[in-house]
Amino acid sequence: MKIGKNAPQIHQYPISIFNGSVNAQSFQNSSAYEYNAYEIGKVIDRETKRIELMIGKFIHSGFNIWTTQPIDQRYFLESKLMG
């Protein structure tokens, strides 16, 4: 999305959570939406610093991350959810 001549671009990227290890088949059979936005928000809040090291400053809302940085690759972060 671009607003005005000198306005920064804002990029939106989806957030996915996978059960178990991440591999090529995980993308095909994703169970990403069995979690609600509150649970994803808790993980994002806990892992903000690690995410910023990967993609830079961002904000999140629901199942999306918003940033002014274009992201050209997928990033994976391993974390425990609810223990």
Secondary structure, 3 states (H helix, E strand, C coil): CCCCCCCCCCEEEECCCCCCCCCHHHHHCCCHHHCCHHHHHHHHHHCHHHHHHHHCCCEEECCEEEECCCCCCCCCCCCCCCC
